[in-house]
Amino acid sequence: MYNVMIVEDSKPILRNIKMLLDALTLPIRVVATATNGEDALAAIHLEHIDLLLTDIRMPKMDGLTLIEQAKLANPDLKVILISGYSDFEYTRKALNLQVFDYLLKPVEQEALEEVMGRVMEQLAQQKSKNLQELQEIVDPQCHAELQQGDDFSLFTQMMIIIRKQPFTSDRERWTHQKLLTIVEDLFAPQPCHVFLSQTPHQFIMFVNKGVLALYSSVHECLESLRRHLIAHNMDAIIGGQLLSSESVHLPELYHQITSILSAQQRLKQGLALDTGIPVSMARLESGCLNSVLESAFVHMMQNHQKDRFTLKLSELQDRWAEDNVHVKEVERFIGLVVDTFAHLYEEQGSGIRLGLELRARELYEEKTYADFCRELTEWTGQCFDMLQSHVRKSKAVLFEQIDEYIKLNKYSHLSINDIAMKFHVSPSYVSRVIKNVTQSTFVQYYTRLRIQEACRLMECQPDMKFKELSDLLSFSDQHYFSKEYTGFSPTEYKEQMPSS
């Protein structure tokens, strides 16, 4: 339904227009009437009006001034002017104020029906546009319920984003129906709607800006809402602003407000922000987690220093609470943990980043900060244990594969880089794997394998010359066959071989 207001200083004419409108089979309702411009403007500030039908010549405030002031309050307001033949010059000026059309007195049913039909088409197009924009940001179920409704006029008023504070209890309270009941209690009789957004624990609210008549500013209104929610054990950070013709694209405005809330949200206690006023997006303090400490945590993870990491994490958690840091800082640390462990796992050939990210998101579902800290500590400990176990297992498996590959290619001259490229790991990791299993360097391990093959060939083919043997096994120097690996020189080894 669309809200209509009639402004006409002649009461008989006003009653006649209302009667004609009521006779039309259109989705409209006459929610207000007035006999002068001042009373009409006051009513427009209190209740949303989609369509204004107004006379030109009226006491206290004429129709042109009313239209001009009403458009400031609601740029999307549709206006139909009611005028006599003698008022044509006024009508021409009114057209410059983007009046939709005008009707001549006395207003006739046929003319009214034709003009109303056209203005309804424009209002329907605007409603469809708003529905499409909302579809991009609200939960699909909420959007489906909205499409079934018929009251959409309030969405040209004030947009408010409400985000639940992390680590707060009474999760069952945070439903859009429960929230709607609470805000309706505060803002009645002004109409309002609450939607669950596509962002977890975040709600989109629209309320008629007539509520601002009770407050000195948008911020005071939003702070009143925040305190009202606190009284119902619901702590939140709230951002909102009046909609205007410049900010009518709802998805863009939604993401702007969401970005501001994300930057400003603190670990403890919510906040109310008039996002129509520029907010500094710079960090307000240096934060607990500076670059030096970040590097220290990364170093502890890379070197599997579980106990030291747990101790430092406990200290960091205490500082987070003491300093009431931005939630962004906590998220940044957890992102660092996910990235580092994921990289360490991937270095072993195991892709578990998605699992780490899913588990990290679950941490924010904890009811209290103490629960969050306990779960974070337990989770990071599990990551260390899993990594250590995975390293031991993966090194053993990888060595078996490297050993088999080298034995198959012992007649070639393999380098550690060749092995690294074959198994998609770093040369340093190949070196660590071989050292861990054989207690030897790659060169020592590889040379020993080829010496063992040389010994086998000398036993099988005693007539083979040392130079031929060296060339076959790609030794750059036949003196590789030395006492370091066999305890004999090539000649000594051949001489001590049993005669066939």
MARGU-90982 format. One record per residue (C-alpha): x, y, z. Coordinates in steps of 0.2 Angstrom, whole numbers, padded with zeros to 4 digits, always signed. Layout:
# MARGU-90982
XYZ;...
***
This chain:
# MARGU-90982
+0000+0000+0000;+0006+0018-0004;+0002+0032+0009;-0007+0047+0001;-0009+0064+0009;-0022+0077+0003;-0019+0096+0006;-0034+0108+0002;-0040+0123+0011;-0058+0120+0005;-0065+0106+0016;-0079+0101+0003;-0066+0100-0011;-0055+0090+0001;-0069+0078+0005;-0073+0076-0013;-0055+0071-0018;-0054+0059-0004;-0070+0051-0009;-0064+0049-0027;-0048+0041-0021;-0057+0029-0010;-0067+0024-0025;-0052+0019-0035;-0046+0001-0035;-0028+0005-0031;-0016+0000-0018;-0017+0017-0009;-0023+0024+0008;-0026+0042+0013;-0016+0043+0029;-0017+0061+0032;-0026+0077+0026;-0023+0096+0030;-0030+0112+0026;-0014+0123+0025;+0004+0120+0021;+0011+0122+0038;+0000+0108+0045;+0004+0097+0030;+0023+0099+0032;+0022+0095+0050;+0013+0079+0046;+0025+0074+0032;+0039+0075+0045;+0030+0063+0056;+0024+0050+0044;+0030+0044+0027;+0020+0050+0013;+0022+0042-0005;+0010+0053-0014;+0005+0071-0010;-0010+0080-0018;-0010+0098-0014;-0018+0114-0018;-0008+0129-0023;-0016+0144-0014;-0018+0140+0004;-0016+0150+0020;+0000+0150+0031;+0011+0141+0018;+0006+0140-0001;+0008+0124-0011;+0024+0129-0019;+0033+0131-0003;+0025+0115+0004;+0032+0105-0011;+0049+0113-0009;+0050+0109+0009;+0042+0092+0008;+0055+0087-0006;+0069+0091+0006;+0062+0079+0019;+0058+0066+0006;+0066+0068-0011;+0057+0053-0018;+0040+0061-0014;+0028+0061-0029;+0017+0076-0030;+0001+0080-0040;-0004+0098-0040;-0022+0104-0039;-0025+0121-0047;-0038+0132-0055;-0036+0140-0072;-0031+0156-0065;-0016+0148-0056;-0008+0142-0072;+0008+0153-0069;+0010+0144-0052;+0007+0128-0060;+0021+0131-0072;+0033+0135-0058;+0028+0120-0049;+0033+0109-0064;+0051+0115-0061;+0049+0107-0043;+0047+0090-0052;+0029+0089-0049;+0022+0073-0057;+0007+0081-0064;-0007+0093-0061;-0026+0092-0060;-0038+0106-0063;-0052+0110-0052;-0065+0104-0050;-0057+0087-0050;-0066+0074-0061;-0065+0055-0058;-0059+0051-0075;-0044+0063-0075;-0040+0058-0057;-0040+0039-0062;-0029+0042-0077;-0016+0052-0067;-0016+0040-0052;-0013+0026-0064;+0003+0033-0070;+0009+0038-0054;+0006+0021-0047;+0017+0014-0061;+0031+0025-0055;+0029+0020-0037;+0028+0001-0042;+0045+0003-0052;+0053+0011-0037;+0047-0003-0025;+0053-0016-0038;+0070-0007-0038;+0071-0007-0019;+0066-0025-0018;+0080-0030-0030;+0093-0020-0020;+0087-0028-0004;+0089-0045-0012;+0108-0042-0013;+0110-0039+0006;+0096-0048+0016;+0094-0066+0020;+0084-0075+0006;+0070-0081+0018;+0067-0063+0024;+0067-0057+0006;+0054-0070+0002;+0043-0064+0016;+0045-0046+0011;+0039-0049-0007;+0023-0056+0000;+0019-0041+0010;+0012-0024+0004;+0020-0011+0015;+0036-0005+0007;+0035+0014+0009;+0046+0015+0024;+0062+0011+0015;+0065+0029+0010;+0068+0034+0028;+0083+0029+0039;+0094+0014+0037;+0101+0006+0053;+0114-0009+0054;+0114-0018+0070;+0128-0031+0073;+0129-0042+0088;+0144-0039+0100;+0155-0055+0100;+0156-0066+0115;+0139-0062+0122;+0127-0074+0129;+0108-0077+0125;+0111-0081+0107;+0093-0087+0105;+0088-0068+0107;+0096-0063+0091;+0082-0067+0078;+0075-0054+0067;+0057-0057+0075;+0064-0054+0092;+0073-0039+0087;+0058-0032+0078;+0047-0033+0094;+0060-0024+0104;+0063-0010+0092;+0044-0008+0088;+0042-0005+0107;+0055+0009+0107;+0050+0018+0091;+0031+0015+0091;+0020+0022+0083;+0033+0024+0069;+0033+0009+0057;+0050-0001+0056;+0056-0017+0048;+0070-0028+0053;+0079-0041+0042;+0093-0054+0045;+0107-0049+0033;+0118-0061+0023;+0132-0057+0036;+0131-0068+0051;+0124-0059+0067;+0120-0043+0058;+0103-0036+0055;+0096-0022+0043;+0083-0011+0050;+0073+0003+0042;+0063+0015+0052;+0053+0031+0048;+0063+0046+0051;+0049+0054+0060;+0057+0045+0075;+0070+0059+0075;+0057+0072+0081;+0060+0064+0099;+0079+0066+0098;+0092+0080+0095;+0102+0070+0082;+0103+0054+0073;+0117+0049+0085;+0106+0051+0100;+0092+0041+0092;+0105+0027+0088;+0112+0028+0106;+0094+0027+0113;+0092+0011+0102;+0108+0003+0109;+0104+0007+0127;+0086-0001+0124;+0094-0017+0117;+0106-0017+0132;+0091-0017+0143;+0085-0033+0135;+0103-0041+0137;+0108-0038+0119;+0124-0029+0116;+0127-0022+0099;+0137-0010+0088;+0125+0001+0078;+0127+0012+0063;+0114+0021+0053;+0110+0036+0043;+0096+0045+0034;+0093+0039+0016;+0094+0053+0003;+0093+0053-0016;+0112+0052-0016;+0112+0037-0005;+0097+0028-0012;+0108+0013-0018;+0105+0001-0003;+0119-0012-0006;+0132+0001-0008;+0126+0010+0008;+0125-0006+0017;+0143-0011+0013;+0149+0007+0018;+0141+0006+0035;+0146-0012+0038;+0164-0007+0034;+0163+0007+0047;+0156-0005+0060;+0170-0018+0056;+0184-0004+0058;+0176+0003+0074;+0170-0012+0084;+0178-0015+0100;+0180-0032+0110;+0170-0025+0124;+0154-0015+0124;+0144-0009+0109;+0144+0008+0101;+0132+0019+0091;+0138+0028+0076;+0130+0041+0064;+0138+0034+0048;+0132+0049+0039;+0146+0059+0047;+0163+0055+0041;+0172+0043+0053;+0191+0041+0053;+0195+0023+0047;+0213+0025+0054;+0217+0013+0069;+0214+0023+0085;+0229+0015+0094;+0245+0005+0090;+0237-0011+0096;+0244-0025+0106;+0250-0035+0091;+0264-0025+0083;+0274-0032+0068;+0288-0038+0080;+0276-0048+0090;+0268-0055+0074;+0285-0061+0068;+0288-0069+0085;+0272-0079+0084;+0276-0084+0067;+0293-0090+0072;+0286-0100+0086;+0274-0109+0074;+0287-0112+0062;+0299-0120+0075;+0285-0130+0083;+0287-0120+0100;+0270-0125+0107;+0273-0121+0125;+0281-0104+0122;+0267-0100+0110;+0254-0105+0123;+0262-0094+0136;+0263-0079+0124;+0245-0081+0118;+0239-0081+0136;+0248-0064+0139;+0241-0057+0123;+0223-0062+0127;+0225-0053+0144;+0231-0037+0135;+0217-0038+0122;+0204-0038+0137;+0213-0025+0147;+0215-0013+0132;+0198-0017+0125;+0205-0018+0107;+0196-0017+0091;+0189-0034+0085;+0199-0032+0069;+0215-0035+0079;+0209-0051+0086;+0203-0056+0069;+0220-0051+0062;+0229-0062+0074;+0218-0077+0070;+0220-0074+0052;+0239-0075+0055;+0238-0091+0064;+0227-0099+0050;+0239-0092+0036;+0255-0099+0045;+0248-0116+0050;+0241-0118+0032;+0257-0114+0024;+0267-0126+0036;+0254-0140+0032;+0255-0136+0013;+0274-0137+0014;+0271-0155+0019;+0259-0158+0004;+0243-0157+0014;+0229-0144+0010;+0219-0140+0025;+0217-0122+0024;+0198-0123+0023;+0197-0133+0038;+0207-0121+0048;+0196-0106+0042;+0180-0115+0047;+0187-0119+0064;+0193-0101+0066;+0176-0094+0062;+0168-0106+0075;+0178-0097+0089;+0168-0081+0087;+0152-0091+0092;+0158-0093+0110;+0146-0086+0123;+0160-0077+0133;+0177-0070+0130;+0184-0083+0143;+0176-0097+0133;+0184-0089+0117;+0201-0088+0125;+0200-0106+0131;+0195-0113+0114;+0208-0103+0105;+0222-0110+0116;+0215-0127+0114;+0214-0126+0095;+0231-0119+0092;+0238-0133+0103;+0229-0145+0092;+0237-0137+0077;+0254-0139+0084;+0251-0157+0089;+0243-0161+0071;+0258-0152+0063;+0271-0162+0073;+0262-0178+0069;+0260-0174+0051;+0278-0169+0049;+0284-0185+0056;+0272-0195+0045;+0275-0185+0029;+0294-0185+0031;+0294-0204+0032;+0283-0206+0017;+0292-0193+0007;+0309-0201+0011;+0302-0218+0004;+0297-0210-0012;+0314-0200-0013;+0324-0216-0010;+0314-0226-0023;+0316-0212-0036;+0335-0210-0033;+0338-0229-0034;+0329-0229-0051;+0340-0215-0057;+0356-0219-0049;+0365-0220-0066;+0360-0201-0069;+0368-0186-0060;+0354-0180-0049;+0355-0164-0039;+0345-0159-0024;+0335-0146-0035;+0330-0161-0047;+0323-0170-0032;+0314-0154-0025;+0306-0151-0042;+0301-0169-0044;+0291-0169-0027;+0286-0151-0027;+0295-0146-0011;+0309-0135-0007;+0327-0140-0008;+0329-0136+0010;+0315-0147+0015;+0322-0162+0005;+0338-0159+0014;+0329-0160+0031;+0320-0176+0026;+0335-0185+0021;+0345-0179+0036;+0331-0184+0048;+0330-0202+0041;+0348-0206+0036;+0358-0194+0048;+0368-0189+0032;+0368-0175+0020;+0360-0177+0002;+0377-0178-0006;+0383-0191+0007;+0367-0201+0005;+0367-0200-0014;+0385-0204-0016;+0384-0219-0004;+0370-0227-0015;+0380-0225-0031;+0396-0232-0022;+0385-0247-0017;+0380-0249-0035;+0398-0248-0040;+0403-0262-0028;+0389-0273-0035;+0395-0270-0053;+0413-0274-0048;+0407-0290-0041;+0396-0295-0055;+0408-0288-0069;+0426-0290-0062;+0433-0286-0079;+0425-0268-0080;+0438-0254-0079;+0437-0241-0065;+0435-0227-0078;+0421-0236-0087;+0413-0239-0070;+0415-0220-0065;+0407-0215-0082;+0393-0227-0081;+0388-0220-0064;+0391-0202-0069;+0405-0199-0056;+0415-0184-0060;+0430-0192-0052;+0434-0211-0050;+0442-0206-0033;+0424-0204-0026;+0426-0223-0023;+0437-0220-0007;+0440-0226+0010;+0427-0214+0016;+0413-0225+0010;+0420-0242+0008;+0435-0243+0019;+0446-0247+0003;+0452-0239-0012;+0445-0246-0029;+0460-0257-0031;+0460-0263-0013;+0442-0267-0014;+0444-0277-0030;+0458-0286-0023;+0449-0291-0007;+0434-0298-0017;+0433-0317-0017;+0439-0325-0033;+0425-0332-0044;
***
